[in-house]
Amino acid sequence: MKTLEEVVKHYSDGKHVDNFTSPDFQPLNLSDKEQKALVALLKSMSGDPIKVEAPVIP
């Protein structure tokens, strides 16, 4: 998968099952509109990394 849209569709469809897939995994069954909204939400949360300095512990 090369795009966020492909990843969202993958989890929405839930077709890929292998030995590493949890038996609790359930497809999201999102409509096309819901998939687009989820992608838009996730993209809105992207940005430049936040630089945090590790505190000095005495």
TORNU-777539 format. One record per residue: residue in one letter; x, y, z negated of N, C-alpha, C, O in turn. Coordinates in steps of 0.02 Angstrom, whole numbers, plus 50000, padded with zeros to 5 digits. Example, Ala and Ser with C-alpha at 12.3 -4.5 7.8 and 13.67 -1.06 7.14 Angstrom:
// TORNU-777539
a506604971649610506154977549610506604983549610507124983449577s506424988849646506844994749643506455000249606506705005749598
***
This chain:
// TORNU-777539
m500424994150000500005000050000500445006250000500925006749961k500285010750044500695016650051500365023050027500695028150018t499705022950017499365029049998498935027849936498755022249920l498775033249903498335032949845497645030349866497325026549829e497425032349925496775030049951496775022449957496265019249941e497315019549981497365012249988497345008749920497045003449913v497665011749871497675008749804496975008849774496745003949745v496625014549781495945015049754495485010049788495085006749755k495545009449854495135004549891495284997449868494834993449860h495924996049857496134989349834495794987549769495524982049762y495794992049721495484990649656494724990949660494374987749620s494454994749707493734994949715493474988449745492974985749722d493834985849795493624979649828493764973449786493364968749785g494344973449751494514967949708494624961349743494514956049714k494834961549806494904955449845495554951649832495574945649842h496064955049809496714951849799496744948549730496734951949679v496774942049730496834938249668497414933349677497444929749726d497854933249628498414928549628498544926249557498154927749512n499094922849546499254920149480499394925649428499384924449368f499524931749452499684937249406499084941649391499134946149349t498514940249423497914944149412497564941749349497444935749341s497394946349304497044944549243496364941549259496024943849305p496164936449223495504933649235494944938549216494374937649235d495124943849179494634948949160494544954349213494104958649207f494964954049265494934959149318494264958849354494054953549377q493934964549359493304965149396493384970749446493654976049429p493154969849508493194975349556492784981349532492284980649497l493014987249552492674993349531492024994549570491574997949546n491994991849631491404992549674491194999849683490605001549675l491685004049699491545011149710491295012349781491535009249828s490825016949788490605019049855491165023149887491635025149853d491105024349952491605028549986491645035449954492185038149945k491065038149936491045044749904491395044649836491775049249820e491275039349797491605038749731492355037749739492745040449699q492565033949789493285033049801493615039649818494155041249792k493295043549861493575050149880493605054749819494085058449811a493095054549777493085058749716493635056649668493965060949638l493745050149660494275047749616494955049749642495385051949603v495075049049707495705051149737495815058649726496355060849709a495285062649737495345069949727495515071549654495925075849641l495195068049607495345069049536496075067449521496425071349488l496295061649544496985059549530497485064349561497995066049530k497355066749622497805071449655497815078149618498325081649618s497245080049588497215086449553497645086349490497815091649463m497805080449465498205079849405498955079249419499345078249373s499145079849483499855079449499500155086449497499805091449500g500805086649491501155093049489501885091849474502135086349477d502205097249457502915096749441503005093149374502585093949329p503535089249368503645085849304503735090849247504015096349257i503505089049189503585093349130504255091549098504395085749084k504665096549088505315095449057505255096148982505045101348956v505435090848948505385090748875506075088848848506385083948868e506315092948801506955091348770506845086948710506385088148670a507255081848705507205077448647507385081348584507885085048584p507015080548531507175084148469507805081348437507975075448445v508135085548400508725083448362508475081048295508155084748257i508625074848280508415071948216508985072348167509525069648181p508885075648110509445076348062509615069648028510065069447987
***
